[in-house]
């Protein structure tokens, strides 16, 4: 009697094997097994989001505001909450508010005018107060009184502070990314694409080393339409020149040297700088709206001109064809021969500077001066000056705080420091680090809250030695 093998290794004797399951029955068996596994164990992973809803109306009736959209998280029992946020905010830009319009924060403070607060029946008139730690709280100063009150969060879309780009959303100050979404952190890549990976453009970087046989204008490169992040630099007594497609020079044309500064060319701003090293540089963010021709006004042998820019991929082929057709280098008519031993005298590298109208500052050195200002100050910190702006009879510095020695009120990483007079003493140079002692100055109406560097105050270039001196002064101040 023979044996045969059935399903799952079952041995059958003769014709006594059970009938084979049909395909439909096998499918039901698999589904039944999966259902038992799902019901018999807890669900894993996060839920799923519904599609985003439509954007809401702008929170403001004029100027900048906030629009919001939301989505819901759908999850089975036992699943984790959905990752990321259920709300997304973006900046909406409406026509500018008319002159004299009441600011949004002022309107919110005014809502509490004439209403009892602070547990009493006394009422006040309220105006915004900008000196409190959280700038997205509705901090309002009682007019005619020396106190302010926080009425909770400001409404979404309120500017974080006067003139600031950030907007308050859910109690936080957020800045918009290049996609317009607040807090997204999205940035443009070198190709100008929001959130891109620099893969839609090519980086052109070369060194023009042609020594040149004649004094005059020599073509260096064509900067094509669409170029971004343009940088040019060289070290010599020669001069960079820039020409538009109409044949007119933007700078350093017709054998005349232009002053350093910012020039408008091809839809972008070109920053031209010259140092006494000698060194010249050109910078432009782009994108250029038309071609530009970069030249060198040759007066001595060329040591090399470095240039670079980013170019859309589709423009790189035409750029190569144009440069080859131009046949570098091409000189202008009526050349003059270059003589290395007797180079042509260039025009003055720098314009004649007018005498400094600011008188010298008084001498403020010494331990007594340091101790006086440290003990009488509200803030002492180490900071880098990142910007300076002079207006009327005041100077405003933007500083990046790096180390705090003393603070009676909270400080942000970026602050403004105000100094009286157009010629402050001591003066602070941009991109330099200082150890400074400041006072807090609040205007009588409470609308201005400033960090003040007094005239002949304490601001020294930071150094390890100065750090030791200020720490010693801190120990000698009376409690």
BELZI-V185827 format. One record per helix or strand of 2 or more residues. SS is the DSSP state (helix for helix, strand for strand). FROM is the first residue (numbers start at 1). LEN is the number of residues. If there is no record, write none. Layout:
{{SS;FROM;LEN} {SS;FROM;LEN}}
//
This chain:
{{strand;3;3} {helix;7;3} {strand;11;3} {helix;23;18} {strand;48;2} {strand;64;7} {strand;73;2} {strand;87;7} {helix;104;7} {strand;126;3} {strand;137;6} {strand;148;6} {strand;167;3} {strand;172;3} {strand;181;2} {strand;201;8} {strand;214;10} {strand;228;7} {strand;239;6} {strand;249;3} {strand;261;5} {strand;268;8} {strand;279;8} {strand;292;7} {strand;305;8} {helix;313;14} {strand;336;2} {helix;367;9} {strand;379;13} {strand;394;14} {strand;414;7} {strand;433;10} {strand;449;5} {strand;459;3} {helix;464;13}}
//
